[in-house]
């Protein structure tokens, strides 16, 4: 593409994140006959997070103002399509499955910690055996994971695009939190007021109007937002070493 379209208005910038260094990349260039690309290398791999690349190789098209115009994920690149002759036929892919998996792993860990941490706010802390308390926390964590997965999948179905999280990130995050929080408030009411499956101790702060405990309400705000931030936060712009 650089050989066909390269000019003062268009340049292909090839960035390698190979930790083995420039030597390995130069050898690869020589083997496949690359002659028109300047080699850039980022052994820190921070560029992958900064650019929100969740699968490699990936191609990102930037406009003159530095704003992203589109991208191609590894599936299309591996198919061998010639981007120089088919520049407008690409399907924008970002590999949303990878960030979704990472999000669920972080969410699961966050809910596990929270469930054990706020267990003293429930009557089970006084009435249950150590084994029952551990089982209760693990059982609730399993439910949390299912709720979290359902919430984000429903949010993606309602508002996501194939380019998520590069597109519509805020609305999907907002919907995910709203769905999870809404279900939790309903579940707390159902299991405390109707079924009597669990109960709060007197030390549990209660949120006015909705009548739910403050801890589970905060849990379904803090944990998903923290997970999204940890998974999707941009890294500082990495220095690029230009090699002749």
Secondary structure, 3 states (H helix, E strand, C coil): CHHHHCCCCCCCCEEECCCCCHHHHHHHHHHHCCCCCCEEECCCCHHHHHCCCCCCCCEEEECCCCCEEEEECHHHHHCCCCCCCCCCCCCCCCCHHHHHHHHHHHHHHHHHHHHHHCHHHECHHHHCCHHHHHHHHHHHHHHHHHHHHHHHHHHHHHHCCCCCCCCCHHHHHHHHHHHHHHHHHHHHHHHHHHCCCCCECCCCCECCCCCCEHHHHHHHHHHHHHHHHHHHCCCCCCCCEEEC
